[in-house]
Amino acid sequence: MSIKERKIAFLSVLSANLEGGVREEVMRFWEEKYSTRPQFGVSAFLDELYTKYSVPIKKGQLFRELSRATLSAGASGNSVVRHNTQPANTLEPNADTIIDRNGLLVYQALQNEFTALAKPADRMKITKAQFEGIQKQSKFDNPSVRAVLEWLRQGSKAMPNHAELGMLRKLFNLAYVECCQLYGPVRADNMLNAALQKTNSLPESHLTPPNHFI
Amino acid sequence: MKRITLLCAGFVLPVISSSAFAGDQEVTLNMNTLWVVTASVLVFFMQAGFALLESGSTRAKNSINVMMKNFIDVCMATLVFWTVGYGLMFGESTTGWFGTSDFMLNQASQHDYTMLLFQSMFAATAATIVSGAIAERTKFTSYIICAIVVTAIIYPIYGSWVWNSNGWLAQKGFTDFAGSTVVHSVGGWCALAAAIVIGPRLGRFDRTTGEAREIPGHNLSLVALGGFILWMGWFGFNAGSTLEANQSLGSIALNTHLAACAGAVGTVVYCILGRQPILLTSCVNGALGGLVGITAGCATMDPQYAILTGFIAGILIVPSTKLLLAFKIDDVVGAIPVHGIGGAWGTIAAGLFYQNDMFNAERIITQFAGVGAGFVWAFFASLILFHLVNLAIGMRVDSEHEQRGLDFTEHHEVGYPEFHQLTQNFK
């Protein structure tokens, strides 16, 4: 989705849900700070909005409205911003797209749901396989790999601000492969489906569907 | 008047009888052509059987990929066989090793065209055997390249040894009526080489114990239906190999049917005696093993020996499947036991139970030599081929693709969108 399409979607939601002076203030805030940004998280925008202004409707409701509007504007993921203007390869969604924090939250949830279905004793093995596997990948740049390794080591508190979709896919795949080795492909597939179903119910998944990462 | 009548009769009768004879010949030729074309259609329909059997034996996320491979390899195989394969197999062979004429056959006799049609169906069958063994993990483009080389070179060269009248095995008296070894074993050994090069599916074998894990197919009804379609097509495969509509068709078709039944029964008996579960997939493979087994000797065996051949082929399927697993070779549909082992046994059985000349040592040795030559040529030639393709473009898909399923990653389609998580990404 282009910046213009996103702008139209946001403005229509904000003008439909807010009234009077608040609407004008919020619109100005949006125009000045967010409307031209190539990428940002809806949740980050709302966090800032709600700390600065007293918005009369609930944050969750506005989040859902914005998510729905951006999705129907033609994007399968607002927070997924493509590097180039080429259309996505029909064989495979672009791996070089950048995922923002909203998407990373979805990824984290997917990964947590997936590993939660593994035996407790095996969870460390899965993380270890991811840790070792991602270091062997030469196609990703070093700072990104280091950031992801830190994330793996420290958990959600060290979550990076953004990451390449291809790297996240590889990271998840390393966990899947390890589960295939530990439990066989049938159980690994069941775990994957269960994790996807659970993660799909998160509000953040409206913007970045978890199946982007598999 | 009488003289005139006799004179006329003396001239006219031979003319009538010779034209009647010519008419008979034409009718016979027409009937032969009709039969071989019908048999070709039946053999072509076997591709549908292979597609269903293989697709049903794989997971839902790979079902379209398997269908695609079966669909495309028959197209590629037919074109390649017309271009190169037929000439190598049936062209003029001075050395006995391969033919050197009839490439891109055109301006030929009607008989040659009919023969080309029938034989191209056989070539497609040999190629398609490989696809089932290496399902769920093979790159589509790599598979197509391999299928082309198998149909252009590996299959026709061995075929020329046996079915070209000047072929060195044909000269020795090697018997393989409809291709237990020529088509099925060659396909089976190529499948073995491919499975070795590509390796097992993710998690097929336990990393620590080495024990095989079951990966059930997504639709066993398709497996059974595929088995029935293959069985039906086999009547064309075996009886069509007479290349003429003669009275032997009945006994050939009967032997084919008996062997298939005995093959399935053989598997069931083996499972019962071995206290193993009687699996549908094993029964279907048992029947197919019987069919592959009888293919070599269907025209030269009495029915009781056809039953014995099929029964033993059916028995051989189960232990040979286990043997492969012991070597950590992952054959998704059991193509290697059914086509490789079943074909080898059937070819030897054709020598053992040869009508009116049973247990002739010289014939049996020739049969063993032919089976051995088939293995050495097909296995090692395809092993080199698969290694080369693997080095050049890779035979195996990435583990991410294996995870997502080849339907989506190779074709951007899914067989069962209602149940597929990935379809949410579709635009």
Interface residues (C-beta under 8 A of the other chain):
Chain A: S76 T90 L91 E92 P93 R169 K170 N173 Y176 V177 C179 C180 Q181 L182 Y183 G184 P185 V186 A188 D189 L192 N193 L196 Q197 P209 N211 H212 I214
Chain B: R59 K61 R201 L202 G203 R204 D206 R207 R213 E214 I215 P216 S399 E400 Q403 R404 T409 E410 H411 H412 Q421 L422 Q424 N425 K427
